[in-house]
Amino acid sequence: MFGLAKQTEKQVRYGKSAFLHAPEYAKNRLLLEVLLDDTKTYTKEEVDSLLNEWKKKEVK
C-alpha cells in the first residue's frame, strides 16, 4: 500500500502557475516562465527534466 501511495504521488500534475509560485523553483522562475506552457500540466519530474535539459544545452 505504501508503494502505491508513493507511485500515485509522483503522478500528480500541476499547472505552470503552481511551479512559478513554488519556493523550490524560485531560482528558475524566469526560465520556467519560458519553458512551460500555460495550457499544459506537468509532474515535478517532468519539470526537473526540462530544466536539466535546458541547462545542459551548449551556449551559442
CHARMM internal coordinates of N, CA and C (Angstrom, degrees):
IC EDIT
DIST 1 N 1 CA 1.4471
DIST 1 CA 1 C 1.5267
ANGL 1 N 1 CA 1 C 110.90
DIST 1 C 2 N 1.3252
ANGL 1 CA 1 C 2 N 118.40
DIHE 1 N 1 CA 1 C 2 N -43.00
DIST 2 N 2 CA 1.4531
ANGL 1 C 2 N 2 CA 121.49
DIHE 1 CA 1 C 2 N 2 CA -179.90
DIST 2 CA 2 C 1.5172
ANGL 2 N 2 CA 2 C 110.87
DIHE 1 C 2 N 2 CA 2 C -60.72
DIST 2 C 3 N 1.3301
ANGL 2 CA 2 C 3 N 117.41
DIHE 2 N 2 CA 2 C 3 N -43.08
DIST 3 N 3 CA 1.4600
ANGL 2 C 3 N 3 CA 121.40
DIHE 2 CA 2 C 3 N 3 CA 178.60
DIST 3 CA 3 C 1.5163
ANGL 3 N 3 CA 3 C 111.94
DIHE 2 C 3 N 3 CA 3 C -61.17
DIST 3 C 4 N 1.3127
ANGL 3 CA 3 C 4 N 116.67
DIHE 3 N 3 CA 3 C 4 N -37.11
DIST 4 N 4 CA 1.4582
ANGL 3 C 4 N 4 CA 121.59
DIHE 3 CA 3 C 4 N 4 CA 179.13
DIST 4 CA 4 C 1.5253
ANGL 4 N 4 CA 4 C 110.52
DIHE 3 C 4 N 4 CA 4 C -66.50
DIST 4 C 5 N 1.3150
ANGL 4 CA 4 C 5 N 117.34
DIHE 4 N 4 CA 4 C 5 N -41.82
DIST 5 N 5 CA 1.4650
ANGL 4 C 5 N 5 CA 121.06
DIHE 4 CA 4 C 5 N 5 CA 179.09
DIST 5 CA 5 C 1.5243
ANGL 5 N 5 CA 5 C 110.37
DIHE 4 C 5 N 5 CA 5 C -63.14
DIST 5 C 6 N 1.3126
ANGL 5 CA 5 C 6 N 116.58
DIHE 5 N 5 CA 5 C 6 N -39.89
DIST 6 N 6 CA 1.4598
ANGL 5 C 6 N 6 CA 120.35
DIHE 5 CA 5 C 6 N 6 CA 179.95
DIST 6 CA 6 C 1.5268
ANGL 6 N 6 CA 6 C 110.44
DIHE 5 C 6 N 6 CA 6 C -66.37
DIST 6 C 7 N 1.3285
ANGL 6 CA 6 C 7 N 116.48
DIHE 6 N 6 CA 6 C 7 N -40.63
DIST 7 N 7 CA 1.4641
ANGL 6 C 7 N 7 CA 120.51
DIHE 6 CA 6 C 7 N 7 CA 179.17
DIST 7 CA 7 C 1.5238
ANGL 7 N 7 CA 7 C 110.16
DIHE 6 C 7 N 7 CA 7 C -64.52
DIST 7 C 8 N 1.3051
ANGL 7 CA 7 C 8 N 117.78
DIHE 7 N 7 CA 7 C 8 N -43.31
DIST 8 N 8 CA 1.4604
ANGL 7 C 8 N 8 CA 122.04
DIHE 7 CA 7 C 8 N 8 CA 179.04
DIST 8 CA 8 C 1.5251
ANGL 8 N 8 CA 8 C 110.11
DIHE 7 C 8 N 8 CA 8 C -62.71
DIST 8 C 9 N 1.3204
ANGL 8 CA 8 C 9 N 117.23
DIHE 8 N 8 CA 8 C 9 N -40.58
DIST 9 N 9 CA 1.4592
ANGL 8 C 9 N 9 CA 121.70
DIHE 8 CA 8 C 9 N 9 CA 179.71
DIST 9 CA 9 C 1.5256
ANGL 9 N 9 CA 9 C 110.89
DIHE 8 C 9 N 9 CA 9 C -59.95
DIST 9 C 10 N 1.3068
ANGL 9 CA 9 C 10 N 118.05
DIHE 9 N 9 CA 9 C 10 N -38.57
DIST 10 N 10 CA 1.4567
ANGL 9 C 10 N 10 CA 121.93
DIHE 9 CA 9 C 10 N 10 CA -179.59
DIST 10 CA 10 C 1.5248
ANGL 10 N 10 CA 10 C 111.95
DIHE 9 C 10 N 10 CA 10 C -66.84
DIST 10 C 11 N 1.3266
ANGL 10 CA 10 C 11 N 117.35
DIHE 10 N 10 CA 10 C 11 N -24.15
DIST 11 N 11 CA 1.4493
ANGL 10 C 11 N 11 CA 121.09
DIHE 10 CA 10 C 11 N 11 CA -176.01
DIST 11 CA 11 C 1.5329
ANGL 11 N 11 CA 11 C 112.83
DIHE 10 C 11 N 11 CA 11 C -88.88
DIST 11 C 12 N 1.3101
ANGL 11 CA 11 C 12 N 118.09
DIHE 11 N 11 CA 11 C 12 N -1.24
DIST 12 N 12 CA 1.4596
ANGL 11 C 12 N 12 CA 121.15
DIHE 11 CA 11 C 12 N 12 CA 179.73
DIST 12 CA 12 C 1.5202
ANGL 12 N 12 CA 12 C 108.98
DIHE 11 C 12 N 12 CA 12 C -65.00
DIST 12 C 13 N 1.3343
ANGL 12 CA 12 C 13 N 115.75
DIHE 12 N 12 CA 12 C 13 N 133.09
DIST 13 N 13 CA 1.4665
ANGL 12 C 13 N 13 CA 120.96
DIHE 12 CA 12 C 13 N 13 CA -176.87
DIST 13 CA 13 C 1.5274
ANGL 13 N 13 CA 13 C 109.34
DIHE 12 C 13 N 13 CA 13 C -114.17
DIST 13 C 14 N 1.3204
ANGL 13 CA 13 C 14 N 115.01
DIHE 13 N 13 CA 13 C 14 N 143.96
DIST 14 N 14 CA 1.4594
ANGL 13 C 14 N 14 CA 121.38
DIHE 13 CA 13 C 14 N 14 CA -178.79
DIST 14 CA 14 C 1.5210
ANGL 14 N 14 CA 14 C 109.84
DIHE 13 C 14 N 14 CA 14 C -129.96
DIST 14 C 15 N 1.3079
ANGL 14 CA 14 C 15 N 116.04
DIHE 14 N 14 CA 14 C 15 N 154.57
DIST 15 N 15 CA 1.4517
ANGL 14 C 15 N 15 CA 121.41
DIHE 14 CA 14 C 15 N 15 CA 176.07
DIST 15 CA 15 C 1.5162
ANGL 15 N 15 CA 15 C 111.43
DIHE 14 C 15 N 15 CA 15 C -80.45
DIST 15 C 16 N 1.3006
ANGL 15 CA 15 C 16 N 114.66
DIHE 15 N 15 CA 15 C 16 N 171.00
DIST 16 N 16 CA 1.4683
ANGL 15 C 16 N 16 CA 122.41
DIHE 15 CA 15 C 16 N 16 CA -178.63
DIST 16 CA 16 C 1.5262
ANGL 16 N 16 CA 16 C 111.69
DIHE 15 C 16 N 16 CA 16 C -55.04
DIST 16 C 17 N 1.3159
ANGL 16 CA 16 C 17 N 117.92
DIHE 16 N 16 CA 16 C 17 N -44.88
DIST 17 N 17 CA 1.4708
ANGL 16 C 17 N 17 CA 120.73
DIHE 16 CA 16 C 17 N 17 CA -176.02
DIST 17 CA 17 C 1.5242
ANGL 17 N 17 CA 17 C 112.39
DIHE 16 C 17 N 17 CA 17 C -62.96
DIST 17 C 18 N 1.3284
ANGL 17 CA 17 C 18 N 117.50
DIHE 17 N 17 CA 17 C 18 N -31.76
DIST 18 N 18 CA 1.4688
ANGL 17 C 18 N 18 CA 120.21
DIHE 17 CA 17 C 18 N 18 CA 178.65
DIST 18 CA 18 C 1.5233
ANGL 18 N 18 CA 18 C 110.50
DIHE 17 C 18 N 18 CA 18 C -63.81
DIST 18 C 19 N 1.3286
ANGL 18 CA 18 C 19 N 116.68
DIHE 18 N 18 CA 18 C 19 N -40.88
DIST 19 N 19 CA 1.4635
ANGL 18 C 19 N 19 CA 119.88
DIHE 18 CA 18 C 19 N 19 CA 179.00
DIST 19 CA 19 C 1.5256
ANGL 19 N 19 CA 19 C 111.44
DIHE 18 C 19 N 19 CA 19 C -72.61
DIST 19 C 20 N 1.3224
ANGL 19 CA 19 C 20 N 117.05
DIHE 19 N 19 CA 19 C 20 N -34.72
DIST 20 N 20 CA 1.4629
ANGL 19 C 20 N 20 CA 119.99
DIHE 19 CA 19 C 20 N 20 CA 179.03
DIST 20 CA 20 C 1.5256
ANGL 20 N 20 CA 20 C 112.02
DIHE 19 C 20 N 20 CA 20 C -65.95
DIST 20 C 21 N 1.3244
ANGL 20 CA 20 C 21 N 117.00
DIHE 20 N 20 CA 20 C 21 N -28.18
DIST 21 N 21 CA 1.4636
ANGL 20 C 21 N 21 CA 120.97
DIHE 20 CA 20 C 21 N 21 CA -178.62
DIST 21 CA 21 C 1.5259
ANGL 21 N 21 CA 21 C 113.77
DIHE 20 C 21 N 21 CA 21 C -98.97
DIST 21 C 22 N 1.3287
ANGL 21 CA 21 C 22 N 117.37
DIHE 21 N 21 CA 21 C 22 N -3.61
DIST 22 N 22 CA 1.4657
ANGL 21 C 22 N 22 CA 120.85
DIHE 21 CA 21 C 22 N 22 CA -179.41
DIST 22 CA 22 C 1.5336
ANGL 22 N 22 CA 22 C 109.82
DIHE 21 C 22 N 22 CA 22 C -76.09
DIST 22 C 23 N 1.3316
ANGL 22 CA 22 C 23 N 116.95
DIHE 22 N 22 CA 22 C 23 N 128.08
DIST 23 N 23 CA 1.4747
ANGL 22 C 23 N 23 CA 120.70
DIHE 22 CA 22 C 23 N 23 CA -178.64
DIST 23 CA 23 C 1.5258
ANGL 23 N 23 CA 23 C 113.72
DIHE 22 C 23 N 23 CA 23 C -55.95
DIST 23 C 24 N 1.3268
ANGL 23 CA 23 C 24 N 117.94
DIHE 23 N 23 CA 23 C 24 N -35.36
DIST 24 N 24 CA 1.4659
ANGL 23 C 24 N 24 CA 119.51
DIHE 23 CA 23 C 24 N 24 CA -177.20
DIST 24 CA 24 C 1.5288
ANGL 24 N 24 CA 24 C 113.29
DIHE 23 C 24 N 24 CA 24 C -69.72
DIST 24 C 25 N 1.3303
ANGL 24 CA 24 C 25 N 117.03
DIHE 24 N 24 CA 24 C 25 N -14.85
DIST 25 N 25 CA 1.4677
ANGL 24 C 25 N 25 CA 121.09
DIHE 24 CA 24 C 25 N 25 CA 178.95
DIST 25 CA 25 C 1.5373
ANGL 25 N 25 CA 25 C 112.21
DIHE 24 C 25 N 25 CA 25 C -107.89
DIST 25 C 26 N 1.3136
ANGL 25 CA 25 C 26 N 117.24
DIHE 25 N 25 CA 25 C 26 N 13.61
DIST 26 N 26 CA 1.4626
ANGL 25 C 26 N 26 CA 121.63
DIHE 25 CA 25 C 26 N 26 CA -176.82
DIST 26 CA 26 C 1.5336
ANGL 26 N 26 CA 26 C 112.43
DIHE 25 C 26 N 26 CA 26 C -56.91
DIST 26 C 27 N 1.3210
ANGL 26 CA 26 C 27 N 117.61
DIHE 26 N 26 CA 26 C 27 N -40.45
DIST 27 N 27 CA 1.4667
ANGL 26 C 27 N 27 CA 121.07
DIHE 26 CA 26 C 27 N 27 CA -178.30
DIST 27 CA 27 C 1.5310
ANGL 27 N 27 CA 27 C 112.09
DIHE 26 C 27 N 27 CA 27 C -69.45
DIST 27 C 28 N 1.3255
ANGL 27 CA 27 C 28 N 116.74
DIHE 27 N 27 CA 27 C 28 N -20.84
DIST 28 N 28 CA 1.4631
ANGL 27 C 28 N 28 CA 121.14
DIHE 27 CA 27 C 28 N 28 CA -176.28
DIST 28 CA 28 C 1.5250
ANGL 28 N 28 CA 28 C 112.95
DIHE 27 C 28 N 28 CA 28 C -110.51
DIST 28 C 29 N 1.3114
ANGL 28 CA 28 C 29 N 116.75
DIHE 28 N 28 CA 28 C 29 N 15.98
DIST 29 N 29 CA 1.4638
ANGL 28 C 29 N 29 CA 120.93
DIHE 28 CA 28 C 29 N 29 CA -174.33
DIST 29 CA 29 C 1.5324
ANGL 29 N 29 CA 29 C 113.21
DIHE 28 C 29 N 29 CA 29 C -57.10
DIST 29 C 30 N 1.2999
ANGL 29 CA 29 C 30 N 117.56
DIHE 29 N 29 CA 29 C 30 N -46.73
DIST 30 N 30 CA 1.4645
ANGL 29 C 30 N 30 CA 121.20
DIHE 29 CA 29 C 30 N 30 CA -179.11
DIST 30 CA 30 C 1.5270
ANGL 30 N 30 CA 30 C 110.71
DIHE 29 C 30 N 30 CA 30 C -64.09
DIST 30 C 31 N 1.3034
ANGL 30 CA 30 C 31 N 116.15
DIHE 30 N 30 CA 30 C 31 N -42.79
DIST 31 N 31 CA 1.4603
ANGL 30 C 31 N 31 CA 121.17
DIHE 30 CA 30 C 31 N 31 CA 178.34
DIST 31 CA 31 C 1.5362
ANGL 31 N 31 CA 31 C 110.99
DIHE 30 C 31 N 31 CA 31 C -63.29
DIST 31 C 32 N 1.3147
ANGL 31 CA 31 C 32 N 117.28
DIHE 31 N 31 CA 31 C 32 N -42.73
DIST 32 N 32 CA 1.4685
ANGL 31 C 32 N 32 CA 120.96
DIHE 31 CA 31 C 32 N 32 CA 178.10
DIST 32 CA 32 C 1.5264
ANGL 32 N 32 CA 32 C 111.06
DIHE 31 C 32 N 32 CA 32 C -63.87
DIST 32 C 33 N 1.3065
ANGL 32 CA 32 C 33 N 116.79
DIHE 32 N 32 CA 32 C 33 N -35.15
DIST 33 N 33 CA 1.4660
ANGL 32 C 33 N 33 CA 121.53
DIHE 32 CA 32 C 33 N 33 CA 178.32
DIST 33 CA 33 C 1.5296
ANGL 33 N 33 CA 33 C 110.09
DIHE 32 C 33 N 33 CA 33 C -57.25
DIST 33 C 34 N 1.3163
ANGL 33 CA 33 C 34 N 116.20
DIHE 33 N 33 CA 33 C 34 N -36.61
DIST 34 N 34 CA 1.4643
ANGL 33 C 34 N 34 CA 121.61
DIHE 33 CA 33 C 34 N 34 CA -178.69
DIST 34 CA 34 C 1.5311
ANGL 34 N 34 CA 34 C 111.57
DIHE 33 C 34 N 34 CA 34 C -84.93
DIST 34 C 35 N 1.3234
ANGL 34 CA 34 C 35 N 117.26
DIHE 34 N 34 CA 34 C 35 N -42.51
DIST 35 N 35 CA 1.4651
ANGL 34 C 35 N 35 CA 121.12
DIHE 34 CA 34 C 35 N 35 CA -173.76
DIST 35 CA 35 C 1.5304
ANGL 35 N 35 CA 35 C 114.81
DIHE 34 C 35 N 35 CA 35 C -74.64
DIST 35 C 36 N 1.3178
ANGL 35 CA 35 C 36 N 117.26
DIHE 35 N 35 CA 35 C 36 N -35.96
DIST 36 N 36 CA 1.4658
ANGL 35 C 36 N 36 CA 119.92
DIHE 35 CA 35 C 36 N 36 CA -174.11
DIST 36 CA 36 C 1.5234
ANGL 36 N 36 CA 36 C 112.21
DIHE 35 C 36 N 36 CA 36 C -90.27
DIST 36 C 37 N 1.3221
ANGL 36 CA 36 C 37 N 114.47
DIHE 36 N 36 CA 36 C 37 N 145.78
DIST 37 N 37 CA 1.4666
ANGL 36 C 37 N 37 CA 122.82
DIHE 36 CA 36 C 37 N 37 CA 180.00
DIST 37 CA 37 C 1.5327
ANGL 37 N 37 CA 37 C 109.06
DIHE 36 C 37 N 37 CA 37 C -92.77
DIST 37 C 38 N 1.3237
ANGL 37 CA 37 C 38 N 116.77
DIHE 37 N 37 CA 37 C 38 N 134.05
DIST 38 N 38 CA 1.4734
ANGL 37 C 38 N 38 CA 121.41
DIHE 37 CA 37 C 38 N 38 CA -179.82
DIST 38 CA 38 C 1.5232
ANGL 38 N 38 CA 38 C 113.03
DIHE 37 C 38 N 38 CA 38 C -61.20
DIST 38 C 39 N 1.3248
ANGL 38 CA 38 C 39 N 117.73
DIHE 38 N 38 CA 38 C 39 N -26.78
DIST 39 N 39 CA 1.4593
ANGL 38 C 39 N 39 CA 121.17
DIHE 38 CA 38 C 39 N 39 CA -173.54
DIST 39 CA 39 C 1.5243
ANGL 39 N 39 CA 39 C 113.86
DIHE 38 C 39 N 39 CA 39 C -95.68
DIST 39 C 40 N 1.3366
ANGL 39 CA 39 C 40 N 117.74
DIHE 39 N 39 CA 39 C 40 N -1.66
DIST 40 N 40 CA 1.4654
ANGL 39 C 40 N 40 CA 121.19
DIHE 39 CA 39 C 40 N 40 CA -177.43
DIST 40 CA 40 C 1.5214
ANGL 40 N 40 CA 40 C 111.09
DIHE 39 C 40 N 40 CA 40 C -111.00
DIST 40 C 41 N 1.3283
ANGL 40 CA 40 C 41 N 114.78
DIHE 40 N 40 CA 40 C 41 N 163.24
DIST 41 N 41 CA 1.4603
ANGL 40 C 41 N 41 CA 120.94
DIHE 40 CA 40 C 41 N 41 CA 172.79
DIST 41 CA 41 C 1.5233
ANGL 41 N 41 CA 41 C 108.37
DIHE 40 C 41 N 41 CA 41 C -117.01
DIST 41 C 42 N 1.3137
ANGL 41 CA 41 C 42 N 115.47
DIHE 41 N 41 CA 41 C 42 N 155.12
DIST 42 N 42 CA 1.4553
ANGL 41 C 42 N 42 CA 121.72
DIHE 41 CA 41 C 42 N 42 CA -174.56
DIST 42 CA 42 C 1.5179
ANGL 42 N 42 CA 42 C 110.68
DIHE 41 C 42 N 42 CA 42 C -138.04
DIST 42 C 43 N 1.3387
ANGL 42 CA 42 C 43 N 115.50
DIHE 42 N 42 CA 42 C 43 N 151.45
DIST 43 N 43 CA 1.4571
ANGL 42 C 43 N 43 CA 119.75
DIHE 42 CA 42 C 43 N 43 CA 169.55
DIST 43 CA 43 C 1.5226
ANGL 43 N 43 CA 43 C 106.91
DIHE 42 C 43 N 43 CA 43 C -87.93
DIST 43 C 44 N 1.3106
ANGL 43 CA 43 C 44 N 116.77
DIHE 43 N 43 CA 43 C 44 N 163.42
DIST 44 N 44 CA 1.4620
ANGL 43 C 44 N 44 CA 121.06
DIHE 43 CA 43 C 44 N 44 CA 177.86
DIST 44 CA 44 C 1.5304
ANGL 44 N 44 CA 44 C 109.80
DIHE 43 C 44 N 44 CA 44 C -59.59
DIST 44 C 45 N 1.3185
ANGL 44 CA 44 C 45 N 116.02
DIHE 44 N 44 CA 44 C 45 N -39.50
DIST 45 N 45 CA 1.4610
ANGL 44 C 45 N 45 CA 120.66
DIHE 44 CA 44 C 45 N 45 CA -179.52
DIST 45 CA 45 C 1.5313
ANGL 45 N 45 CA 45 C 111.46
DIHE 44 C 45 N 45 CA 45 C -63.74
DIST 45 C 46 N 1.3341
ANGL 45 CA 45 C 46 N 117.17
DIHE 45 N 45 CA 45 C 46 N -39.68
DIST 46 N 46 CA 1.4615
ANGL 45 C 46 N 46 CA 120.69
DIHE 45 CA 45 C 46 N 46 CA 178.68
DIST 46 CA 46 C 1.5268
ANGL 46 N 46 CA 46 C 110.91
DIHE 45 C 46 N 46 CA 46 C -64.27
DIST 46 C 47 N 1.3144
ANGL 46 CA 46 C 47 N 117.05
DIHE 46 N 46 CA 46 C 47 N -42.96
DIST 47 N 47 CA 1.4640
ANGL 46 C 47 N 47 CA 121.14
DIHE 46 CA 46 C 47 N 47 CA -179.67
DIST 47 CA 47 C 1.5287
ANGL 47 N 47 CA 47 C 110.31
DIHE 46 C 47 N 47 CA 47 C -66.77
DIST 47 C 48 N 1.3182
ANGL 47 CA 47 C 48 N 117.32
DIHE 47 N 47 CA 47 C 48 N -42.53
DIST 48 N 48 CA 1.4652
ANGL 47 C 48 N 48 CA 120.43
DIHE 47 CA 47 C 48 N 48 CA 177.97
DIST 48 CA 48 C 1.5279
ANGL 48 N 48 CA 48 C 110.43
DIHE 47 C 48 N 48 CA 48 C -61.54
DIST 48 C 49 N 1.3231
ANGL 48 CA 48 C 49 N 116.30
DIHE 48 N 48 CA 48 C 49 N -39.78
DIST 49 N 49 CA 1.4602
ANGL 48 C 49 N 49 CA 121.19
DIHE 48 CA 48 C 49 N 49 CA 178.69
DIST 49 CA 49 C 1.5290
ANGL 49 N 49 CA 49 C 111.20
DIHE 48 C 49 N 49 CA 49 C -65.24
DIST 49 C 50 N 1.3358
ANGL 49 CA 49 C 50 N 117.40
DIHE 49 N 49 CA 49 C 50 N -44.18
DIST 50 N 50 CA 1.4649
ANGL 49 C 50 N 50 CA 121.24
DIHE 49 CA 49 C 50 N 50 CA 177.79
DIST 50 CA 50 C 1.5269
ANGL 50 N 50 CA 50 C 110.93
DIHE 49 C 50 N 50 CA 50 C -59.66
DIST 50 C 51 N 1.3106
ANGL 50 CA 50 C 51 N 116.18
DIHE 50 N 50 CA 50 C 51 N -44.40
DIST 51 N 51 CA 1.4687
ANGL 50 C 51 N 51 CA 120.54
DIHE 50 CA 50 C 51 N 51 CA 179.62
DIST 51 CA 51 C 1.5269
ANGL 51 N 51 CA 51 C 110.82
DIHE 50 C 51 N 51 CA 51 C -63.20
DIST 51 C 52 N 1.3284
ANGL 51 CA 51 C 52 N 116.88
DIHE 51 N 51 CA 51 C 52 N -45.37
DIST 52 N 52 CA 1.4690
ANGL 51 C 52 N 52 CA 120.32
DIHE 51 CA 51 C 52 N 52 CA -179.36
DIST 52 CA 52 C 1.5216
ANGL 52 N 52 CA 52 C 111.55
DIHE 51 C 52 N 52 CA 52 C -63.70
DIST 52 C 53 N 1.3258
ANGL 52 CA 52 C 53 N 117.53
DIHE 52 N 52 CA 52 C 53 N -42.25
DIST 53 N 53 CA 1.4619
ANGL 52 C 53 N 53 CA 121.41
DIHE 52 CA 52 C 53 N 53 CA 179.06
DIST 53 CA 53 C 1.5312
ANGL 53 N 53 CA 53 C 110.32
DIHE 52 C 53 N 53 CA 53 C -61.68
DIST 53 C 54 N 1.3172
ANGL 53 CA 53 C 54 N 116.38
DIHE 53 N 53 CA 53 C 54 N -44.12
DIST 54 N 54 CA 1.4629
ANGL 53 C 54 N 54 CA 120.15
DIHE 53 CA 53 C 54 N 54 CA -178.31
DIST 54 CA 54 C 1.5309
ANGL 54 N 54 CA 54 C 110.99
DIHE 53 C 54 N 54 CA 54 C -65.39
DIST 54 C 55 N 1.3230
ANGL 54 CA 54 C 55 N 116.04
DIHE 54 N 54 CA 54 C 55 N -41.25
DIST 55 N 55 CA 1.4648
ANGL 54 C 55 N 55 CA 120.10
DIHE 54 CA 54 C 55 N 55 CA -178.32
DIST 55 CA 55 C 1.5240
ANGL 55 N 55 CA 55 C 112.66
DIHE 54 C 55 N 55 CA 55 C -69.19
DIST 55 C 56 N 1.3385
ANGL 55 CA 55 C 56 N 117.92
DIHE 55 N 55 CA 55 C 56 N -23.05
DIST 56 N 56 CA 1.4530
ANGL 55 C 56 N 56 CA 121.90
DIHE 55 CA 55 C 56 N 56 CA 179.97
DIST 56 CA 56 C 1.5308
ANGL 56 N 56 CA 56 C 112.32
DIHE 55 C 56 N 56 CA 56 C -84.84
DIST 56 C 57 N 1.3352
ANGL 56 CA 56 C 57 N 117.86
DIHE 56 N 56 CA 56 C 57 N -12.43
DIST 57 N 57 CA 1.4649
ANGL 56 C 57 N 57 CA 120.66
DIHE 56 CA 56 C 57 N 57 CA -178.19
DIST 57 CA 57 C 1.5227
ANGL 57 N 57 CA 57 C 110.51
DIHE 56 C 57 N 57 CA 57 C -63.41
DIST 57 C 58 N 1.3256
ANGL 57 CA 57 C 58 N 114.13
DIHE 57 N 57 CA 57 C 58 N 146.33
DIST 58 N 58 CA 1.4604
ANGL 57 C 58 N 58 CA 120.67
DIHE 57 CA 57 C 58 N 58 CA 178.78
DIST 58 CA 58 C 1.5251
ANGL 58 N 58 CA 58 C 108.93
DIHE 57 C 58 N 58 CA 58 C -76.25
DIST 58 C 59 N 1.2944
ANGL 58 CA 58 C 59 N 116.44
DIHE 58 N 58 CA 58 C 59 N 137.33
DIST 59 N 59 CA 1.4506
ANGL 58 C 59 N 59 CA 121.85
DIHE 58 CA 58 C 59 N 59 CA 177.14
DIST 59 CA 59 C 1.5163
ANGL 59 N 59 CA 59 C 108.56
DIHE 58 C 59 N 59 CA 59 C -79.75
DIST 59 C 60 N 1.3357
ANGL 59 CA 59 C 60 N 115.61
DIHE 59 N 59 CA 59 C 60 N 131.08
DIST 60 N 60 CA 1.4688
ANGL 59 C 60 N 60 CA 119.89
DIHE 59 CA 59 C 60 N 60 CA -178.80
DIST 60 CA 60 C 1.4990
ANGL 60 N 60 CA 60 C 111.07
DIHE 59 C 60 N 60 CA 60 C -105.06
END
COOR INIT
IC SEED 1 N 1 CA 1 C
IC BUILD
